Amino acid sequence: MIINKLIILDYENEKANEFIFSEKVNIITSDKTTTGKSSLIKSLYYALGFEIKQFPHGWNFETMRFRVDISIEEKSYFIIRSKALFYISELDEPLNLKEFSNWFQEKLNIKMKLKLQQSSENELSDVYSTEVLAPFYLDQDKSWNGYLFKKSSDSLGRYSSIPKDILEYVLGISSQEILERENEKNINSKLRNQIIAKIDVLNSLQKDYLQKTKIVASSSYDIDQLKNVFSSNLNQLSRISRDISMYKKELFGKKNKLDLNSQDNTELEKIMVVNKKTYKDVALECVHCHSRLTLEQSLTRLKLKNNLFEIENLYNTNKKENEKLQQEINDLREKMLESDVYYKSLNKKKKDLEEIITLQEYIDLESKRLANDEFLVKLDDLNIEKDRYDSVIKDLRADIASLKRDQETRKIKINDRYTKILSDINLRFNSSILDNYSFFDFREIKGSGMDNNKMMLSLYITYMRLVSEFGIYSLPFGIDSFIKNEVDKDIVKVTFKEVEKYFLSMPNQIFFVTIYENLSYLEKINEYEVIKLSKPILLSDKYKELLEYVSK
């Protein structure tokens, strides 16, 4: 994937700007440290769904719209993010964060699943864009606190093994595919065992049938067992009746919320029409109490500013919530229907059980249905089915063994490359601590100041290099400023040399943030796209020009 352009529009302050990027290395720089470099790169990854909780002071992303133009396999798309909603060039309706993450991963052919922190059974969960982007982006505020990748976003805390599980998937050494095949094998093994159990039962029944057909008339039905079944049936009827009452109550609440949202959106549609005109005093009718309201009173009731983007955002948010509520209402109706059908079947069964049944009647029916030839036909069918499961299980075992061999070979290869890169970097950094961090050792990196940053940077660029060389999907890499207090120029020089050798030399698209004076340490600066920012980075005279590009 390539990022071609980013548009940022602050609709509250009516300022905007557009930034064009190279497919190779993009250096985001400025003379001073507080010009807006971090705001720009944070906005870039935020527009792609990365959940950034901490923006620089004064950067009010909630009153902004972000449009990022991207290319995936020579197809072009644009994404507009406005708070929690995403507008995609190829879609008519806005998406929420989960829906956008699914769209984003589908375009990139990503099927990452991670273990949840609170799951007692290591349940695998679908992921969001943050997890997909995590190995490719280092945040200035979150990524340099002693833990590699782990705390770059607060949303990563819901998973149990970060960053290990993410990097295993990206590097193609995850056990996820093996676990899926193991699970498939276990399911087929259970089904095969059920078939074998049926074969054993039928063989036993056939033998008993041949031996006992002349004496079955002497047995009678177990009345105690009949009473137990009847009591259980009554309990189930009571439970289903309670479930139906609960569904009705929940359905009423959701329909009420749906109606309120729809009424609000009716009023919002009128406000949007009025907002595009220049009336100062337009009377609207409250959809709830039918009183006459001015435009300002309607906006006050809905807790909105007279801003089309705010109104549209609330309108679309209500619309998305209504879609969810309607689906939940449909699901409840389906549950009520299923429960009603089940209730009727239980009631019929209760009436049947009230009649006196004898084992003689049951055996007579079964003896007529299960003739000896039917036993044999059924046994043949079951044996054919068992053979089919045997074949499937054999193939799955072979696949699992092959995947494990390939995974181990790939792990060894990546491990060797990790050791080579980190050892080469450490020749210049000369850190005894780095020698203690083996491949996939994600312990806390303890230290302070430049030494801590130096060690973390060494490990970060090593893993990013591995992701670039071995990753199963490709995204732009981004590193925000990692040096906040440049004191020792010799250390800074060595640091930038390693960044250029192992990070800026990667074939991926790259975004790298640093102050302008550090560019002198980059030998190939003429080959890079340098984006020099000056304050402010959003301009009033760009607002009208770019407004149409962030309106979907």
Secondary structure, 3 states (H helix, E strand, C coil): CEEEEEEEEECCCCEEEEEECCCCEEEEECCCCCCCHHHHHHHHHHHCCCCCCCCCCCCCHHHEEEEEEEEECCEEEEEEEECCEEEECCCCCCECHHHHHHHHHHHHCCCCEEEECCCCCCCEEECCHHHHHHHHEECCCCCCCCCCCCCCCHHHHHECCCCHHHHHHHCCCCCHHHHHHHHHHHHHHHHHHHHHHHHHHHHHHHHHHHHHCCCHHHCCCCHHHHHHHHHHHHHHHHHHHHHHHHHHHHHHHHHHHHHHHHHHHHHHHHHHHHHCCCCCCCEEECCCCCCEEEHHHHHHHCCCCCCHHHHHHHHHHHHHHHHHHHHHHHHHHHHHHHHHHHHHHHHHHHHHHHCCCCHHHHHHHHHHHCCHHHHHHHHHHHHHHHHHHHHHHHHHHHHHHHHHHHHHHHHHHHHHHHHHHHHHHHHHHCCCCHHHCCCCCCCCCCCCHHHHHHHHHHHHHHHHHHHHHHCCCCCCEEECCCCCCCCCHHHHHHHHHHHHHHCCCCCCCEEEECCHHHHHHCCCHHHCEEEECCCCCCEHHHHHHHHHHHCC
